[in-house]
Amino acid sequence: VAIPEHAPNSKSTSNTISFYSEMAQAPAYINAEKASVSSGVVNIAFEVDPNSELTKYNLVRSTSLTGQFDTIQRIDEPEKSISLYDSKVNTDKNVYYYKLIALNNCGKPVMESDIINTIHLTVTNNDNTNNLEWNSLKEATNQASNYKIYRSIGSDNSQQIAALINNESSYEDNIEDLIGTNAGSKICYFVIAQENASQQPPNNSNIACATIEPKIYIPDA
């Protein structure tokens, strides 16, 4: 309302304009499916609510479950099955944690996935035994998962040597029978993990190796 100084008893009113901005529908969920290692590269997969109308996302990563997550990729993807690759990693030394964050039309975060992590396998030799240890699949929720252990000797193809079903995170491999004929060869392992009773894809660990040391016997004097 505007009232001129020379006409205090008069007034004028402008018209009203209404403007409605309809935001695209945000996803009700984003499921983290896998963070699988192959040749030092991590393949991360997510499933987005099919009713979502958003296409822009940030892929964030941390080296700690509770640490700071940093944006490593910005994605514009209309498909609801999203597969991404992260090559700027050292999977032989670190565990990596990932989330996918959906952005609205204004670039503001509106939904994020659960956390998915890589599996880091280590091998240490203790005489006739190789001790394997790894972290859990989906550490954030510690869901019941199974782990299949594969082993290769020298240039041979990998063979499954064990299957663990109760969230176990270690295994002892007796290599006594391998020492005599394979001395000096590398024995390498990797683990494939999958949630029990789940249709989610399997997750591969890094490959970890140990060298089969020859046995040296010194006769008594």
Wavefront OBJ file of the C-alpha trace (Angstrom):
o trace
v 0.000 0.000 0.000
v 1.425 3.430 -0.981
v 0.065 6.703 0.541
v 1.231 9.950 -1.133
v 2.278 12.714 1.257
v 0.094 15.308 -0.525
v -2.997 13.055 -0.334
v -3.029 11.356 3.091
v -6.578 10.109 2.666
v -5.925 8.233 -0.556
v -4.260 4.893 -1.166
v -3.484 2.476 -3.977
v -3.065 -1.282 -3.962
v -1.047 -3.380 -6.424
v -2.127 -6.719 -7.822
v -0.862 -9.994 -6.244
v 1.221 -12.480 -8.213
v 1.563 -16.076 -6.989
v 4.377 -18.326 -8.226
v 4.614 -22.016 -7.511
v 7.890 -23.894 -7.965
v 7.416 -27.662 -8.102
v 10.481 -29.593 -6.891
v 11.411 -32.905 -8.460
v 10.527 -35.912 -6.313
v 13.413 -37.033 -4.131
v 14.248 -40.737 -3.660
v 12.757 -42.444 -0.619
v 15.916 -44.563 -0.380
v 19.316 -45.238 -1.940
v 20.752 -48.697 -1.275
v 24.500 -49.263 -1.348
v 25.007 -52.568 -3.174
v 28.735 -53.213 -3.397
v 32.287 -51.869 -3.158
v 34.259 -54.585 -4.902
v 38.008 -54.512 -5.602
v 39.534 -55.622 -8.901
v 43.117 -54.865 -9.943
v 43.330 -52.075 -7.391
v 40.158 -50.319 -8.602
v 36.937 -50.151 -6.577
v 33.597 -50.726 -8.316
v 30.804 -49.127 -6.264
v 27.139 -49.831 -7.056
v 23.892 -48.278 -5.785
v 20.173 -48.815 -6.341
v 17.999 -45.680 -6.270
v 14.258 -45.503 -5.564
v 12.660 -45.886 -9.045
v 10.114 -43.139 -8.222
v 12.843 -40.544 -7.820
v 12.933 -37.714 -10.358
v 16.415 -36.539 -9.402
v 19.501 -37.259 -11.498
v 22.342 -35.446 -9.752
v 24.455 -37.098 -7.044
v 27.694 -36.757 -5.130
v 29.813 -39.816 -4.447
v 31.604 -39.308 -1.125
v 34.440 -41.326 0.395
v 36.262 -41.699 3.684
v 39.039 -43.898 5.079
v 37.183 -44.143 8.399
v 33.667 -45.303 9.194
v 33.139 -42.312 11.482
v 35.497 -39.911 9.717
v 34.931 -37.061 7.311
v 33.458 -37.971 3.933
v 34.768 -35.986 0.955
v 33.167 -35.643 -2.468
v 35.204 -37.529 -5.069
v 32.746 -37.583 -7.992
v 29.759 -35.519 -9.146
v 27.322 -37.542 -11.227
v 24.387 -36.744 -13.497
v 22.704 -40.112 -14.061
v 19.035 -40.747 -14.929
v 19.337 -44.518 -14.471
v 18.406 -45.981 -11.078
v 21.116 -48.652 -11.084
v 24.305 -46.653 -10.714
v 27.756 -48.220 -11.114
v 30.868 -46.113 -10.447
v 34.627 -46.681 -10.325
v 37.252 -45.251 -7.996
v 40.861 -45.708 -9.138
v 42.505 -43.174 -6.802
v 42.877 -45.712 -4.000
v 45.405 -48.046 -2.391
v 43.323 -51.114 -1.626
v 46.353 -53.086 -0.413
v 46.695 -50.732 2.568
v 43.341 -49.083 3.280
v 39.641 -49.703 3.762
v 37.432 -47.228 1.874
v 33.901 -46.189 2.860
v 31.399 -44.775 0.351
v 27.994 -43.063 0.278
v 25.898 -41.691 -2.584
v 24.069 -38.414 -1.903
v 21.113 -37.240 -4.017
v 20.869 -33.505 -4.762
v 17.663 -31.558 -5.424
v 17.145 -28.918 -8.145
v 18.950 -26.360 -5.981
v 21.963 -28.633 -5.451
v 21.054 -29.351 -1.832
v 21.434 -32.868 -0.340
v 18.051 -34.535 0.187
v 18.852 -38.246 0.616
v 21.946 -40.349 1.181
v 22.626 -44.060 0.937
v 23.816 -46.356 3.661
v 27.580 -46.815 3.915
v 29.355 -49.503 1.901
v 33.018 -50.378 2.426
v 35.779 -52.321 0.729
v 37.215 -55.491 2.255
v 40.896 -55.296 3.175
v 42.659 -58.663 3.428
v 46.035 -59.233 5.102
v 48.168 -62.389 5.240
v 50.941 -63.167 7.728
v 53.005 -66.337 7.796
v 53.572 -68.287 10.982
v 55.772 -71.232 10.049
v 53.391 -73.830 8.558
v 50.353 -71.572 8.711
v 49.234 -68.492 6.828
v 46.946 -66.332 8.947
v 44.322 -64.365 7.033
v 42.375 -61.429 8.490
v 39.855 -59.033 6.965
v 37.244 -56.446 7.965
v 33.503 -57.001 7.797
v 31.285 -56.422 4.808
v 29.150 -53.337 5.612
v 30.858 -52.434 8.875
v 28.197 -49.803 9.602
v 25.481 -52.427 10.133
v 27.521 -55.635 10.590
v 24.882 -57.628 8.742
v 25.197 -61.405 8.659
v 27.500 -62.254 5.761
v 29.375 -65.176 4.283
v 32.970 -65.224 3.073
v 34.555 -67.476 0.473
v 38.343 -67.748 0.521
v 40.336 -68.354 -2.653
v 43.992 -69.320 -2.948
v 46.511 -69.509 -5.785
v 50.070 -70.850 -5.774
v 52.557 -69.311 -8.170
v 50.922 -68.910 -11.580
v 48.160 -71.459 -10.916
v 44.496 -70.455 -11.096
v 42.753 -69.564 -7.850
v 40.768 -72.277 -6.102
v 38.220 -71.919 -3.319
v 39.599 -73.421 -0.101
v 37.001 -72.400 2.493
v 33.504 -70.970 2.987
v 32.620 -69.182 6.233
v 29.018 -68.256 6.999
v 28.934 -66.669 10.462
v 30.508 -63.227 10.047
v 33.958 -64.654 10.661
v 36.867 -62.353 9.837
v 39.916 -64.640 10.061
v 41.140 -67.968 8.734
v 44.202 -70.191 9.253
v 45.516 -71.940 6.158
v 47.791 -74.899 6.864
v 50.447 -74.862 4.131
v 52.724 -77.605 5.475
v 52.054 -79.853 2.472
v 52.921 -77.006 0.069
v 56.317 -76.104 1.440
v 58.438 -78.879 -0.059
v 57.453 -78.660 -3.715
v 56.549 -74.965 -3.893
v 59.400 -73.346 -1.964
v 60.024 -69.803 -3.155
v 56.591 -69.476 -4.758
v 54.043 -66.870 -3.815
v 50.800 -68.047 -2.302
v 48.052 -65.482 -2.787
v 44.540 -65.104 -1.420
v 41.395 -63.071 -1.899
v 38.000 -63.121 -0.197
v 34.562 -62.832 -1.788
v 31.881 -61.597 0.619
v 28.101 -61.483 0.325
v 25.269 -60.790 2.713
v 23.410 -63.915 3.815
v 19.966 -64.332 2.231
v 20.567 -61.308 -0.002
v 20.374 -60.707 -3.728
v 23.089 -58.076 -3.544
v 26.190 -58.731 -5.667
v 29.360 -60.209 -4.136
v 32.251 -58.025 -2.996
v 35.876 -58.949 -3.746
v 38.722 -58.048 -1.406
v 42.200 -57.060 -2.479
v 44.714 -59.824 -3.219
v 47.192 -60.511 -0.415
v 50.253 -62.755 -0.786
v 52.969 -64.472 1.224
v 56.095 -66.288 0.019
v 56.559 -69.975 0.800
v 59.928 -70.114 2.505
v 62.046 -73.271 2.047
v 62.753 -75.399 5.086
v 66.470 -75.557 5.925
v 67.640 -78.384 8.143
v 71.041 -78.196 9.791
v 72.377 -81.599 10.869
v 73.702 -82.027 14.370
v 77.498 -81.930 14.731
l 1 2 3 4 5 6 7 8 9 10 11 12 13 14 15 16 17 18 19 20 21 22 23 24 25 26 27 28 29 30 31 32 33 34 35 36 37 38 39 40 41 42 43 44 45 46 47 48 49 50 51 52 53 54 55 56 57 58 59 60 61 62 63 64 65 66 67 68 69 70 71 72 73 74 75 76 77 78 79 80 81 82 83 84 85 86 87 88 89 90 91 92 93 94 95 96 97 98 99 100 101 102 103 104 105 106 107 108 109 110 111 112 113 114 115 116 117 118 119 120 121 122 123 124 125 126 127 128 129 130 131 132 133 134 135 136 137 138 139 140 141 142 143 144 145 146 147 148 149 150 151 152 153 154 155 156 157 158 159 160 161 162 163 164 165 166 167 168 169 170 171 172 173 174 175 176 177 178 179 180 181 182 183 184 185 186 187 188 189 190 191 192 193 194 195 196 197 198 199 200 201 202 203 204 205 206 207 208 209 210 211 212 213 214 215 216 217 218 219 220 221
